[in-house]
Amino acid sequence: MKITNKTKINKLLEKNPEAAEILFEAGMGCVGCSMAMHETIEQGCLAHGMTKKQIEKLIKELNKK
């Protein structure tokens, strides 16, 4: 599964539960968040104050797993 900024957080975690650790390290507690069911990775990151550059870096890291 190729992960993009438009990938829904819940779909990411369904397909790759190990991604939760990477999200936690980035300051996102997505596993326990009800918004994860509806938000894309980009929306969640922006809500947590991340820049576009930080989001790109996170997505690259998520695609390595």
C-alpha positions, 0 to 999 in steps of 0.5 A: 500500500502506497501511503500519501498525504490523502491516506485516511489514518484508519486505513493506514493503521488497518493495513499497517498497525506498526505505523502507530509507533511512527505516528506516536513518535511524531507526536500524534496519538492517532490510535486512540483518536476518534478523528482518525476514522475520518481524517487523512494523514495530512489533516491529522498532521496539520491539526497537530501543527506540523508543516508541509515539510514535516508531513512529507518527511513523515510520509516517507518514513511511513512508506519505508515500513 
